Amino acid sequence: MAFMHLTASSAPLLLSLTLIFGLWHRTEGVVKLPPNVSVPALFAFGDSIADTGNNNDLKTLVKCNFPPYGKDFQGGNPTGRFCNGKVPSDILAEELGVKEYLPAYLDPNLKSSDLLTGVCFASGASGYDPLTPQIASVIPLSAQIDMFKEYIAKVKGMVGEKRTNFILANSLYLVVGGSDDIANTYFVAHARILQYDIPSYTDLMVNSATDFVKELYNLGARRLAVLSAPPIGCVPSQRTLAGGLTRKCSEKYNNAAKLFNSKLLKHLDSLAHNSPNSRIVYIDVYNPLLDIIENYQNYGYKVMDKGCCGTGDLEVAVLCNPLDATCSNASEYVFWDSYHPTEGVYRKLVKHVLDKYINRLI
């Protein structure tokens, strides 16, 4: 009961207690960390794979804070996550024992205490090409960096510079991008096709990705997980748009993703080598997701070439809405809408990432 009588001058004490209890709680995470190692917070940057609601109040068609999104999230709560449930940024936070959900930085209900354990800066339909978020009217990576700088200033005001630097250096950073650049900007919108062929466009993407990771490193980030582009030609919408009458995977799209990934791996290895005390790790999600798609029945799924929402062929964002019929059981589907996997698939991918890469990251 004594806590109820604490004054404003007691705020530092309350913050210290929050940190202590927070650190204690985090030792209960699913992933067993080495002795004397902590992951005080998780930060997510990039696109819709990580976005937990930053697009909700933007003037864009790329949003999902309405049913049936969130069908299996907190009793059917549509929060702006492009999924039926949790997205990878949430699942990583949960598995590392940081917290149950990773809140969006732009969430109007965000509490100051939430900042200490990390937030999400990602924006659905953003990308490494600066033109990608411009086309979709979403938050570019440059603005995500600006929000992160603002975040750092806020936390310094709360817990001081020393503690802030500890949080920055020991937290995990998730960076996801590339699929919207390849699928939307290059192939569907044809916005770069006259300026660049695929080799030169993937150069643009990987140079931007590398510069972004460098910026995070210069701001204090040390543990960085940078995801590969997925097999974007196999998602339902791209099968519909580019897979012909039989809706096969588009090899053209997938080959572009593989070329980008091979370059990203080399650039990140070089960057890690030249960045003291860093753990900058390329995370392959292309092959594990492709394996789930190609061998979906072995993983317990019944449908892999259509999303759960609507016809499953094209519906995503505002096209996946309460007017559409939705499958009764999303856990039978690889994809939730025509572009994004279901929570069940995300959980399998996060487990793969943690099993394969956690020792290199932490």
MITOR-867872 format. One record per residue (C-alpha): residue number from 1; residue in one letter; x, y negated, z negated. Coordinates in steps of 0.1 Angstrom, whole numbers. Example, Ala and Ser with C-alpha at 12.3 -4.5 7.8 and 13.67 -1.06 7.14 Angstrom:
REM residues 2
[rec 1,A,[123,45,-78]]
[rec 2,S,[137,11,-71]]
REM end
This chain:
REM residues 362
[rec 1,M,[0,0,0]]
[rec 2,A,[29,-23,-6]]
[rec 3,F,[34,-27,31]]
[rec 4,M,[2,-46,34]]
[rec 5,H,[16,-75,13]]
[rec 6,L,[48,-79,34]]
[rec 7,T,[52,-115,48]]
[rec 8,A,[65,-126,82]]
[rec 9,S,[99,-129,67]]
[rec 10,S,[99,-91,62]]
[rec 11,A,[97,-85,100]]
[rec 12,P,[134,-74,103]]
[rec 13,L,[128,-48,75]]
[rec 14,L,[97,-35,93]]
[rec 15,L,[117,-33,126]]
[rec 16,S,[145,-14,108]]
[rec 17,L,[120,10,93]]
[rec 18,T,[104,15,128]]
[rec 19,L,[138,23,142]]
[rec 20,I,[146,47,114]]
[rec 21,F,[113,66,116]]
[rec 22,G,[115,64,154]]
[rec 23,L,[149,81,155]]
[rec 24,W,[137,107,130]]
[rec 25,H,[107,114,152]]
[rec 26,R,[129,118,183]]
[rec 27,T,[148,146,168]]
[rec 28,E,[116,166,172]]
[rec 29,G,[117,164,210]]
[rec 30,V,[114,195,232]]
[rec 31,V,[150,191,245]]
[rec 32,K,[175,199,218]]
[rec 33,L,[202,172,220]]
[rec 34,P,[238,178,208]]
[rec 35,P,[246,167,172]]
[rec 36,N,[251,130,167]]
[rec 37,V,[235,123,201]]
[rec 38,S,[203,103,204]]
[rec 39,V,[183,89,233]]
[rec 40,P,[167,59,217]]
[rec 41,A,[146,48,247]]
[rec 42,L,[136,57,283]]
[rec 43,F,[134,32,311]]
[rec 44,A,[118,38,345]]
[rec 45,F,[123,19,378]]
[rec 46,G,[111,24,413]]
[rec 47,D,[79,35,429]]
[rec 48,S,[46,53,422]]
[rec 49,I,[63,85,410]]
[rec 50,A,[72,66,378]]
[rec 51,D,[47,38,377]]
[rec 52,T,[25,39,346]]
[rec 53,G,[3,9,354]]
[rec 54,N,[23,-21,365]]
[rec 55,N,[2,-25,397]]
[rec 56,N,[-31,-28,379]]
[rec 57,D,[-33,-66,380]]
[rec 58,L,[-16,-72,413]]
[rec 59,K,[-34,-83,444]]
[rec 60,T,[-26,-51,463]]
[rec 61,L,[-45,-21,476]]
[rec 62,V,[-19,1,460]]
[rec 63,K,[-35,7,426]]
[rec 64,C,[-53,34,409]]
[rec 65,N,[-68,21,376]]
[rec 66,F,[-102,37,384]]
[rec 67,P,[-116,72,385]]
[rec 68,P,[-109,99,395]]
[rec 69,Y,[-73,89,387]]
[rec 70,G,[-66,99,351]]
[rec 71,K,[-91,127,353]]
[rec 72,D,[-70,148,329]]
[rec 73,F,[-53,119,310]]
[rec 74,Q,[-65,110,275]]
[rec 75,G,[-100,123,282]]
[rec 76,G,[-103,109,317]]
[rec 77,N,[-87,75,312]]
[rec 78,P,[-76,58,345]]
[rec 79,T,[-45,38,335]]
[rec 80,G,[-28,31,368]]
[rec 81,R,[-9,63,369]]
[rec 82,F,[-9,78,404]]
[rec 83,C,[-19,112,391]]
[rec 84,N,[-46,133,374]]
[rec 85,G,[-25,131,342]]
[rec 86,K,[10,122,332]]
[rec 87,V,[37,111,356]]
[rec 88,P,[74,121,354]]
[rec 89,S,[84,90,333]]
[rec 90,D,[58,100,307]]
[rec 91,I,[68,137,308]]
[rec 92,L,[105,128,304]]
[rec 93,A,[98,106,274]]
[rec 94,E,[77,134,259]]
[rec 95,E,[103,161,266]]
[rec 96,L,[132,140,252]]
[rec 97,G,[111,133,221]]
[rec 98,V,[112,96,227]]
[rec 99,K,[74,91,227]]
[rec 100,E,[42,106,241]]
[rec 101,Y,[37,81,270]]
[rec 102,L,[59,55,286]]
[rec 103,P,[39,23,287]]
[rec 104,A,[40,-1,317]]
[rec 105,Y,[59,-33,309]]
[rec 106,L,[31,-54,323]]
[rec 107,D,[4,-36,302]]
[rec 108,P,[-14,-65,285]]
[rec 109,N,[-18,-43,254]]
[rec 110,L,[19,-36,251]]
[rec 111,K,[31,-39,215]]
[rec 112,S,[65,-53,205]]
[rec 113,S,[73,-20,188]]
[rec 114,D,[68,-2,221]]
[rec 115,L,[98,-21,236]]
[rec 116,L,[123,-4,212]]
[rec 117,T,[116,30,227]]
[rec 118,G,[114,20,263]]
[rec 119,V,[90,9,290]]
[rec 120,C,[83,14,327]]
[rec 121,F,[91,-13,353]]
[rec 122,A,[83,8,384]]
[rec 123,S,[57,-3,409]]
[rec 124,G,[37,20,432]]
[rec 125,A,[47,16,469]]
[rec 126,S,[80,-2,461]]
[rec 127,G,[112,9,477]]
[rec 128,Y,[149,3,483]]
[rec 129,D,[142,-16,515]]
[rec 130,P,[132,-52,504]]
[rec 131,L,[105,-51,532]]
[rec 132,T,[87,-21,517]]
[rec 133,P,[72,-38,486]]
[rec 134,Q,[66,-69,507]]
[rec 135,I,[44,-50,531]]
[rec 136,A,[24,-35,502]]
[rec 137,S,[23,-66,480]]
[rec 138,V,[39,-48,450]]
[rec 139,I,[69,-55,427]]
[rec 140,P,[103,-53,445]]
[rec 141,L,[134,-39,428]]
[rec 142,S,[148,-74,424]]
[rec 143,A,[118,-84,403]]
[rec 144,Q,[120,-51,383]]
[rec 145,I,[156,-62,374]]
[rec 146,D,[143,-96,364]]
[rec 147,M,[117,-80,341]]
[rec 148,F,[144,-58,326]]
[rec 149,K,[165,-89,319]]
[rec 150,E,[135,-105,302]]
[rec 151,Y,[130,-72,282]]
[rec 152,I,[166,-74,270]]
[rec 153,A,[162,-110,258]]
[rec 154,K,[130,-100,239]]
[rec 155,V,[147,-70,222]]
[rec 156,K,[177,-91,212]]
[rec 157,G,[153,-115,195]]
[rec 158,M,[138,-86,176]]
[rec 159,V,[168,-65,165]]
[rec 160,G,[199,-85,174]]
[rec 161,E,[226,-80,199]]
[rec 162,K,[244,-51,184]]
[rec 163,R,[213,-29,181]]
[rec 164,T,[201,-40,216]]
[rec 165,N,[235,-30,231]]
[rec 166,F,[232,4,214]]
[rec 167,I,[198,10,228]]
[rec 168,L,[209,-1,263]]
[rec 169,A,[240,21,263]]
[rec 170,N,[224,53,249]]
[rec 171,S,[190,53,266]]
[rec 172,L,[181,72,297]]
[rec 173,Y,[173,53,330]]
[rec 174,L,[151,69,356]]
[rec 175,V,[153,55,391]]
[rec 176,V,[130,67,418]]
[rec 177,G,[127,54,454]]
[rec 178,G,[130,61,491]]
[rec 179,S,[98,79,500]]
[rec 180,D,[78,48,507]]
[rec 181,D,[107,33,528]]
[rec 182,I,[108,64,550]]
[rec 183,A,[71,73,553]]
[rec 184,N,[54,39,552]]
[rec 185,T,[79,12,563]]
[rec 186,Y,[98,31,589]]
[rec 187,F,[75,57,604]]
[rec 188,V,[39,45,598]]
[rec 189,A,[42,7,599]]
[rec 190,H,[71,9,624]]
[rec 191,A,[84,-22,607]]
[rec 192,R,[120,-14,611]]
[rec 193,I,[120,10,640]]
[rec 194,L,[132,-17,666]]
[rec 195,Q,[160,-29,643]]
[rec 196,Y,[174,4,630]]
[rec 197,D,[177,41,640]]
[rec 198,I,[174,66,612]]
[rec 199,P,[211,67,604]]
[rec 200,S,[214,30,601]]
[rec 201,Y,[181,27,582]]
[rec 202,T,[192,53,557]]
[rec 203,D,[224,32,553]]
[rec 204,L,[203,2,544]]
[rec 205,M,[184,23,519]]
[rec 206,V,[214,38,502]]
[rec 207,N,[233,5,500]]
[rec 208,S,[203,-11,483]]
[rec 209,A,[200,19,460]]
[rec 210,T,[237,17,450]]
[rec 211,D,[235,-20,444]]
[rec 212,F,[205,-15,422]]
[rec 213,V,[222,11,401]]
[rec 214,K,[253,-12,398]]
[rec 215,E,[230,-40,385]]
[rec 216,L,[216,-17,358]]
[rec 217,Y,[251,-7,349]]
[rec 218,N,[262,-43,346]]
[rec 219,L,[233,-50,323]]
[rec 220,G,[244,-23,299]]
[rec 221,A,[229,10,313]]
[rec 222,R,[252,40,311]]
[rec 223,R,[230,71,315]]
[rec 224,L,[213,69,349]]
[rec 225,A,[193,96,366]]
[rec 226,V,[187,87,403]]
[rec 227,L,[162,109,420]]
[rec 228,S,[165,120,456]]
[rec 229,A,[138,114,481]]
[rec 230,P,[113,143,482]]
[rec 231,P,[103,163,513]]
[rec 232,I,[81,135,523]]
[rec 233,G,[71,151,556]]
[rec 234,C,[52,179,536]]
[rec 235,V,[29,157,515]]
[rec 236,P,[-7,160,528]]
[rec 237,S,[-10,125,542]]
[rec 238,Q,[21,129,563]]
[rec 239,R,[10,163,575]]
[rec 240,T,[-22,146,587]]
[rec 241,L,[-4,117,603]]
[rec 242,A,[26,134,618]]
[rec 243,G,[22,172,615]]
[rec 244,G,[1,177,647]]
[rec 245,L,[-31,197,649]]
[rec 246,T,[-19,224,626]]
[rec 247,R,[-8,198,600]]
[rec 248,K,[27,213,596]]
[rec 249,C,[55,195,576]]
[rec 250,S,[69,167,597]]
[rec 251,E,[106,177,602]]
[rec 252,K,[113,141,615]]
[rec 253,Y,[103,127,581]]
[rec 254,N,[121,154,562]]
[rec 255,N,[153,151,582]]
[rec 256,A,[154,114,574]]
[rec 257,A,[149,122,537]]
[rec 258,K,[177,147,538]]
[rec 259,L,[201,123,555]]
[rec 260,F,[193,96,529]]
[rec 261,N,[199,121,501]]
[rec 262,S,[233,133,514]]
[rec 263,K,[245,97,516]]
[rec 264,L,[230,88,482]]
[rec 265,L,[248,117,466]]
[rec 266,K,[282,106,479]]
[rec 267,H,[276,69,470]]
[rec 268,L,[265,78,434]]
[rec 269,D,[294,101,429]]
[rec 270,S,[318,73,440]]
[rec 271,L,[300,48,418]]
[rec 272,A,[301,71,388]]
[rec 273,H,[339,76,393]]
[rec 274,N,[344,38,393]]
[rec 275,S,[321,29,364]]
[rec 276,P,[338,35,330]]
[rec 277,N,[318,54,304]]
[rec 278,S,[290,60,328]]
[rec 279,R,[268,90,335]]
[rec 280,I,[254,82,369]]
[rec 281,V,[238,114,382]]
[rec 282,Y,[221,122,415]]
[rec 283,I,[190,144,408]]
[rec 284,D,[179,167,436]]
[rec 285,V,[141,169,436]]
[rec 286,Y,[139,176,473]]
[rec 287,N,[147,213,471]]
[rec 288,P,[127,223,440]]
[rec 289,L,[96,205,453]]
[rec 290,L,[100,221,487]]
[rec 291,D,[102,255,470]]
[rec 292,I,[69,248,452]]
[rec 293,I,[53,238,485]]
[rec 294,E,[66,267,505]]
[rec 295,N,[60,293,477]]
[rec 296,Y,[30,277,460]]
[rec 297,Q,[12,310,453]]
[rec 298,N,[42,323,434]]
[rec 299,Y,[38,292,411]]
[rec 300,G,[2,299,405]]
[rec 301,Y,[-13,273,429]]
[rec 302,K,[-41,279,454]]
[rec 303,V,[-39,248,476]]
[rec 304,M,[-7,231,488]]
[rec 305,D,[-15,212,520]]
[rec 306,K,[-44,191,507]]
[rec 307,G,[-49,168,477]]
[rec 308,C,[-75,174,450]]
[rec 309,C,[-92,140,457]]
[rec 310,G,[-117,138,486]]
[rec 311,T,[-109,157,517]]
[rec 312,G,[-73,158,505]]
[rec 313,D,[-60,148,539]]
[rec 314,L,[-55,110,536]]
[rec 315,E,[-71,98,504]]
[rec 316,V,[-47,79,481]]
[rec 317,A,[-49,47,460]]
[rec 318,V,[-82,28,468]]
[rec 319,L,[-92,55,492]]
[rec 320,C,[-92,80,463]]
[rec 321,N,[-121,65,444]]
[rec 322,P,[-153,74,425]]
[rec 323,L,[-172,78,458]]
[rec 324,D,[-151,108,467]]
[rec 325,A,[-157,143,457]]
[rec 326,T,[-129,156,435]]
[rec 327,C,[-118,193,431]]
[rec 328,S,[-130,208,398]]
[rec 329,N,[-96,221,387]]
[rec 330,A,[-65,200,396]]
[rec 331,S,[-42,227,381]]
[rec 332,E,[-49,248,412]]
[rec 333,Y,[-35,221,435]]
[rec 334,V,[1,211,443]]
[rec 335,F,[-10,176,451]]
[rec 336,W,[-35,154,433]]
[rec 337,D,[-41,129,461]]
[rec 338,S,[-27,130,496]]
[rec 339,Y,[7,116,485]]
[rec 340,H,[13,125,448]]
[rec 341,P,[17,158,430]]
[rec 342,T,[-4,169,401]]
[rec 343,E,[8,167,365]]
[rec 344,G,[14,205,365]]
[rec 345,V,[39,202,394]]
[rec 346,Y,[55,171,378]]
[rec 347,R,[60,192,346]]
[rec 348,K,[78,219,366]]
[rec 349,L,[100,194,383]]
[rec 350,V,[109,176,351]]
[rec 351,K,[117,210,334]]
[rec 352,H,[140,218,364]]
[rec 353,V,[157,184,361]]
[rec 354,L,[163,188,323]]
[rec 355,D,[175,224,327]]
[rec 356,K,[200,215,355]]
[rec 357,Y,[211,180,347]]
[rec 358,I,[206,171,310]]
[rec 359,N,[242,180,300]]
[rec 360,R,[256,157,327]]
[rec 361,L,[233,129,316]]
[rec 362,I,[236,131,279]]
REM end
